[in-house]
């Protein structure tokens, strides 16, 4: 119920933000959800890249699991864009299994 209220509040603020000149980032900060949204967005991009490389190689999820010495279920977790609990080490191994490398850099905000 609280999540539904937060969603409605966010929708109302997004509608209001366009008339007062606020940004989506400002709204996310105000709602305390910026880090969660950024984390999920990053995971979506990384998992999409790994899955795209996997498909380009015609590599099945089972074959990818065999390369990593893990289960197909674990591959599903790695490739699930909403699962932000996957470690960087695991993402790096998954990237390498499809001939890619994970590159992370710090930038000023």
Secondary structure, 3 states (H helix, E strand, C coil): CHHHHHHHHHHHHHHHHHHHCCCHHHHHHHHCCHHHHHHHHHHHHHHHHHHHHHHHCCCCHHHHHHHHCCCHHHHHHHHCCCCCCCCHHHHHHHHHHCCCCCCCCCCCC
